[in-house]
């Protein structure tokens, strides 16, 4: 009997999987969820490779987006080909045009009409198209991440320029770049402001985007944010 699996990954030691899980569960509520943490030093997808060896024909693997499989285009293509050859349906929630059934259908339809001598060329052309699409998606994902960091940095610089603050004025709290960025993320994600996450999920999201932040530091900045908005 075919099974459905959902694969979630995060490049953080204390990852935030909430959004990926919600996206998968909303469409595939019966999917068995597999979660994986990776880093620059631990790039092997142990859980994914273990899952690949267990998947069988007609099983379904759901992933939130292409970059959750890997940020390495060659790895993505390798996973893609392995799953297609096993007859496993690979589904990307955010990029449905990349689903394996799209390319398999296109391949089968084109090959059936192509002369025998041209079939290898047809396969090569489709593989080139797939590789190009993967590269574009991964490049856009990386650019979006870098742009987000630039916007946060620019927001901080603008806020500091408006305050004309170069140091800690008497009776006023000095706003470091870190505190400013954390507060901006709290306002974006926390349910007490513009988001829907509780404090635990908000902390994990901030760690996912910025790196390490302690529980005490998080609540310190959240308290300061409340005082700033109240006063």
ABEGO torsion letter per residue (X at the ends): XBBBBBBBBBBBABBBAAAAAAAAAAABAABBBBBBBBBAABABBAAAAAAAAABBBGBBBBBABAAAABABAAAAAAAAAAAAAAGBBBBBAABAAABAAAAAAAAAAAAAABBAAAAAAAAAAAAAAAAAAAAAAAAAAAAAAAAAAAAAAAAAAAAAAAAGBABBBBGBBBBBAAAAAAAAAAAAABAABABABBAAAAAAAAAAAAEBBBAAAAAAAAAAAAAAAAX
